[in-house]
Amino acid sequence: MNGIEISRRYYLESVAPGLAGVPHAAALLGAGSEVLGYDDDVSPDHDFGERVQVFYPDRETVGDFFTAGLGVDPLAGMSVADWLLTPTQILAGLTRGAVFHDPEGELARRRAALAWYPADVWRYALAAGWLKVGQEEAFVARAGSTGDDLGSRILAGRLVRELMRIAFLVERRWAPYGKWFGKGFGELKLAAELGPPLRGALGAETWREREDMICTAGSLLAAATNELGLCPAVDPAPRRFYTRDIRVLDGHRFTVAMIAEISDPVLLGIVERVGRRNGIPRAAGTIDQAVDSTDVLGDIRRCRAAAPMLGL
């Protein structure tokens, strides 16, 4: 029996009977492998067991719980800053898990408000993701061609992670934290086709093979991005990097195309403040795209303090 079912049984058999007639809501949300449904036989050795969150209208309320996790009550509306400063792992923990009792719909309404980014924030996150690909995709071959095989492998790994992050964005799924990132990716529809070239890039023995696998994966993901209809279609075929013997997708093209479709004044203000380089917007992106520290991404107060870094 997995953690969610253990907690459900605990609520139904031990908690709910004692709350008969008492207005409340109950759920299992937030941090924890079992909230994501990823717990297994190894999980019970720590921070695991029968647990449930109970919310009383006249004491701890649902709004308080979400505000503690997000820094804002989503029922009051999520601003652009709220979206950009909230790690996807926190959003995953609040929108997955299980609701055991919610007669007034307090939990359901807030979870629905966090289902996915508004269209322009979605465009901006995709623009930033493709920008990160565009900034480093030529380096796999460049490093490899100079004899730096280890550097080429590291760069390939960085690109694989960015392409996986874009896949989560394409499929409107909140990416979990590092331990379950690959498992979550495996649940995406794109994983069946995208997984083999990504694994190929990580296992390739030569930089040419890495370059080919990255280009193959990038083209597949570019086609999937086009299907979203969030911007005019971009040619998904790889191309030569300037005059060099290097092939890239040129992810910057999606950055330019996505930013051109954004009308939200806050996001456009960020683009203006951060600026451009060679005509390409410098999209700082979401907190996940700008920060790689567990101690920051796991603490919403530190995330919200990073607003100036993101151009907010």
C-alpha positions as CSV (number, residue, x, y, z in Angstrom):
1,M,0.0,0.0,0.0
2,N,1.5,3.4,-1.0
3,G,1.7,6.5,1.2
4,I,-1.4,8.2,-0.2
5,E,-3.5,5.1,0.5
6,I,-2.0,4.7,4.0
7,S,-3.0,8.3,4.8
8,R,-6.4,7.9,3.2
9,R,-7.1,4.9,5.4
10,Y,-5.8,6.7,8.4
11,Y,-8.1,9.6,7.8
12,L,-11.2,7.5,7.1
13,E,-10.6,5.0,10.0
14,S,-9.0,7.1,12.7
15,V,-9.5,10.9,12.0
16,A,-12.8,11.3,10.3
17,P,-14.9,9.5,12.9
18,G,-13.7,11.9,15.6
19,L,-14.6,14.9,13.4
20,A,-18.2,13.9,12.7
21,G,-20.3,17.0,12.5
22,V,-17.2,19.3,12.6
23,P,-16.6,21.4,9.5
24,H,-13.2,20.7,8.1
25,A,-11.2,19.7,5.0
26,A,-8.5,17.1,4.9
27,A,-5.8,16.2,2.4
28,L,-2.2,15.0,1.9
29,L,-0.4,17.8,0.0
30,G,3.0,19.5,0.0
31,A,6.5,17.9,0.4
32,G,7.1,14.1,0.3
33,S,7.7,11.4,-2.2
34,E,4.3,9.9,-1.4
35,V,2.5,13.1,-2.3
36,L,3.9,12.6,-5.8
37,G,3.0,8.9,-5.8
38,Y,6.7,7.9,-6.0
39,D,7.2,6.2,-2.7
40,D,8.3,2.6,-2.6
41,D,9.6,-0.1,-0.2
42,V,12.6,2.1,0.6
43,S,10.6,5.2,1.5
44,P,9.4,4.2,5.1
45,D,12.8,4.5,6.7
46,H,12.3,8.2,7.4
47,D,9.7,11.0,7.2
48,F,7.0,8.5,6.3
49,G,3.8,7.1,7.9
50,E,0.2,7.8,8.7
51,R,-0.4,11.5,8.3
52,V,-3.1,13.9,7.1
53,Q,-3.6,17.7,7.1
54,V,-6.8,18.8,8.6
55,F,-8.2,22.4,8.1
56,Y,-10.8,24.0,10.3
57,P,-12.6,27.2,9.1
58,D,-12.2,28.8,12.5
59,R,-8.6,27.8,13.1
60,E,-6.0,26.7,10.5
61,T,-7.6,27.5,7.2
62,V,-6.9,26.2,3.7
63,G,-5.8,29.8,2.7
64,D,-3.2,29.9,5.5
65,F,-1.7,26.6,4.3
66,F,-1.4,27.7,0.7
67,T,0.0,31.1,1.7
68,A,2.7,29.4,3.8
69,G,3.7,27.2,0.8
70,L,3.5,29.9,-1.9
71,G,3.8,33.2,-0.2
72,V,0.3,34.0,-1.5
73,D,-3.2,32.6,-1.4
74,P,-3.9,31.5,-5.1
75,L,-7.6,32.0,-4.6
76,A,-6.9,35.8,-4.6
77,G,-5.1,35.4,-7.9
78,M,-1.5,34.7,-8.9
79,S,0.5,37.6,-10.3
80,V,3.3,37.3,-12.8
81,A,5.8,37.6,-10.0
82,D,4.0,34.9,-8.0
83,W,4.2,32.5,-10.9
84,L,7.9,33.2,-11.8
85,L,9.0,33.0,-8.2
86,T,7.3,29.7,-7.3
87,P,9.4,26.6,-7.9
88,T,7.7,23.9,-9.9
89,Q,8.4,21.3,-7.2
90,I,6.2,23.3,-4.8
91,L,3.4,23.6,-7.4
92,A,3.7,19.9,-8.0
93,G,3.3,19.2,-4.3
94,L,0.2,21.3,-4.0
95,T,-1.6,20.1,-7.1
96,R,-0.8,16.4,-6.8
97,G,-1.2,14.4,-3.6
98,A,-4.8,13.6,-2.5
99,V,-7.8,15.4,-1.1
100,F,-9.8,13.2,1.3
101,H,-12.6,15.7,2.4
102,D,-13.4,19.0,0.9
103,P,-17.1,19.7,1.2
104,E,-16.8,23.5,0.5
105,G,-14.4,23.1,-2.4
106,E,-11.7,25.2,-0.7
107,L,-8.9,22.9,-1.7
108,A,-10.3,22.2,-5.1
109,R,-10.5,25.8,-6.1
110,R,-7.0,26.6,-5.0
111,R,-5.6,23.6,-6.7
112,A,-7.4,24.5,-9.9
113,A,-6.0,28.0,-9.7
114,L,-2.5,26.4,-9.7
115,A,-3.2,24.0,-12.6
116,W,-0.9,25.8,-15.1
117,Y,0.7,29.1,-16.1
118,P,-1.3,31.8,-17.8
119,A,-0.6,31.8,-21.6
120,D,2.0,34.6,-21.5
121,V,3.8,33.3,-18.5
122,W,3.9,29.9,-20.3
123,R,5.4,31.6,-23.4
124,Y,8.0,33.4,-21.3
125,A,9.1,30.2,-19.5
126,L,9.4,28.4,-22.9
127,A,11.3,31.4,-24.3
128,A,13.7,31.2,-21.4
129,G,14.1,27.4,-21.7
130,W,14.9,27.6,-25.4
131,L,17.3,30.4,-24.7
132,K,19.3,28.2,-22.3
133,V,19.5,25.6,-25.0
134,G,20.6,28.1,-27.6
135,Q,23.3,29.5,-25.3
136,E,25.2,26.2,-24.9
137,E,24.1,23.8,-27.7
138,A,27.2,24.6,-29.9
139,F,29.6,24.0,-27.0
140,V,29.2,20.2,-27.0
141,A,30.9,20.0,-30.4
142,R,33.3,22.9,-29.7
143,A,34.6,21.4,-26.5
144,G,34.8,17.9,-28.0
145,S,36.6,19.1,-31.1
146,T,39.4,20.6,-29.0
147,G,39.9,17.2,-27.2
148,D,38.0,18.2,-24.1
149,D,35.8,15.0,-23.9
150,L,34.9,15.5,-20.2
151,G,33.8,19.1,-20.9
152,S,31.7,17.9,-23.9
153,R,30.0,15.3,-21.7
154,I,29.2,17.8,-19.0
155,L,27.7,20.2,-21.5
156,A,25.6,17.4,-23.1
157,G,24.3,16.6,-19.6
158,R,23.3,20.2,-19.0
159,L,21.5,20.3,-22.4
160,V,19.7,17.0,-21.7
161,R,18.3,18.5,-18.5
162,E,17.2,21.7,-20.2
163,L,15.5,19.8,-23.0
164,M,13.7,17.6,-20.3
165,R,12.5,20.8,-18.6
166,I,11.1,22.1,-21.9
167,A,9.3,18.8,-22.3
168,F,7.6,19.3,-18.9
169,L,6.6,22.8,-20.1
170,V,5.2,21.5,-23.4
171,E,3.0,18.9,-21.6
172,R,1.8,21.3,-18.9
173,R,3.3,19.3,-16.1
174,W,5.0,20.7,-13.0
175,A,8.5,19.2,-12.8
176,P,9.3,17.5,-9.4
177,Y,12.6,18.0,-7.6
178,G,15.8,16.3,-8.6
179,K,15.3,12.9,-7.1
180,W,12.1,12.3,-9.1
181,F,12.9,14.5,-12.1
182,G,13.7,11.6,-14.4
183,K,10.8,9.5,-13.1
184,G,8.4,12.3,-13.8
185,F,9.9,12.8,-17.2
186,G,9.2,9.1,-17.9
187,E,5.5,9.7,-17.4
188,L,5.3,12.4,-20.2
189,K,3.9,11.4,-23.5
190,L,7.0,12.8,-25.2
191,A,9.3,10.5,-23.2
192,A,8.8,7.5,-25.5
193,E,10.2,9.4,-28.5
194,L,12.5,11.9,-26.7
195,G,14.0,9.5,-24.2
196,P,16.2,7.4,-26.6
197,P,18.2,10.4,-28.1
198,L,18.5,12.0,-24.7
199,R,20.0,8.8,-23.2
200,G,22.0,8.5,-26.4
201,A,23.5,11.9,-25.8
202,L,24.5,10.9,-22.2
203,G,26.0,7.6,-23.3
204,A,27.7,8.7,-26.5
205,E,31.5,7.9,-26.8
206,T,32.2,10.7,-29.3
207,W,31.3,14.3,-29.5
208,R,29.9,13.8,-33.0
209,E,27.4,11.2,-31.6
210,R,26.5,13.6,-28.7
211,E,25.9,16.4,-31.2
212,D,23.7,14.2,-33.3
213,M,21.6,13.0,-30.4
214,I,21.2,16.5,-29.0
215,C,20.1,17.7,-32.4
216,T,17.6,14.8,-32.8
217,A,16.1,15.4,-29.4
218,G,16.0,19.2,-30.0
219,S,14.2,18.8,-33.3
220,L,11.6,16.5,-31.8
221,L,11.0,19.0,-29.0
222,A,10.9,21.9,-31.4
223,A,8.1,20.2,-33.4
224,A,6.2,19.6,-30.1
225,T,6.6,23.2,-29.2
226,N,5.2,24.3,-32.6
227,E,2.1,22.2,-32.0
228,L,1.2,24.3,-29.0
229,G,0.4,27.2,-31.3
230,L,1.8,29.7,-28.8
231,C,3.9,31.4,-31.5
232,P,4.4,31.1,-35.3
233,A,6.0,27.8,-36.2
234,V,9.8,27.6,-36.1
235,D,11.6,25.3,-38.5
236,P,12.6,22.3,-36.3
237,A,15.5,21.2,-38.6
238,P,19.1,21.5,-37.3
239,R,21.4,23.9,-39.0
240,R,25.0,24.9,-39.2
241,F,26.5,27.1,-36.5
242,Y,27.8,30.1,-38.4
243,T,30.6,28.7,-40.7
244,R,31.8,26.1,-38.3
245,D,31.5,22.3,-38.7
246,I,28.9,22.3,-35.9
247,R,25.2,21.5,-36.1
248,V,22.7,23.1,-33.7
249,L,18.9,23.6,-33.5
250,D,19.4,27.3,-32.8
251,G,17.0,27.5,-29.8
252,H,17.2,31.3,-29.7
253,R,14.7,31.3,-32.6
254,F,12.0,30.1,-30.2
255,T,13.0,32.7,-27.7
256,V,12.5,35.5,-30.2
257,A,9.2,34.0,-31.5
258,M,7.7,33.4,-28.1
259,I,8.6,36.9,-26.7
260,A,7.1,38.5,-29.8
261,E,3.7,37.0,-28.9
262,I,3.7,38.2,-25.3
263,S,1.4,41.2,-24.5
264,D,1.5,41.1,-20.6
265,P,3.0,44.4,-19.5
266,V,4.9,43.0,-16.6
267,L,6.6,40.4,-18.7
268,L,7.4,42.9,-21.4
269,G,8.9,45.2,-18.7
270,I,11.1,42.3,-17.6
271,V,12.3,41.9,-21.1
272,E,13.1,45.6,-21.4
273,R,15.0,45.7,-18.1
274,V,17.0,42.6,-18.7
275,G,17.8,43.7,-22.3
276,R,18.9,42.0,-25.5
277,R,22.1,40.6,-27.0
278,N,22.5,40.6,-30.7
279,G,18.7,41.3,-31.0
280,I,17.8,38.2,-28.8
281,P,15.9,38.9,-25.6
282,R,17.7,37.9,-22.4
283,A,14.8,36.1,-20.7
284,A,15.8,35.4,-17.1
285,G,12.9,32.9,-16.8
286,T,11.4,31.3,-13.8
287,I,13.2,30.7,-10.5
288,D,13.8,27.1,-11.5
289,Q,15.5,28.3,-14.7
290,A,17.7,30.8,-12.8
291,V,18.6,29.0,-9.6
292,D,19.9,25.5,-8.9
293,S,20.2,25.5,-5.1
294,T,18.1,23.1,-3.1
295,D,18.2,25.5,-0.1
296,V,16.6,28.2,-2.3
297,L,14.1,26.2,-4.3
298,G,12.9,24.5,-1.1
299,D,12.3,27.8,0.7
300,I,9.6,30.0,-0.7
301,R,10.8,33.0,1.3
302,R,14.2,32.8,-0.4
303,C,12.6,32.3,-3.8
304,R,10.5,35.5,-3.4
305,A,13.6,37.4,-2.3
306,A,15.1,36.6,-5.7
307,A,12.7,38.9,-7.6
308,P,15.3,41.5,-8.6
309,M,17.5,38.7,-10.0
310,L,14.7,37.7,-12.4
311,G,14.2,41.3,-13.5
312,L,11.0,41.8,-11.4
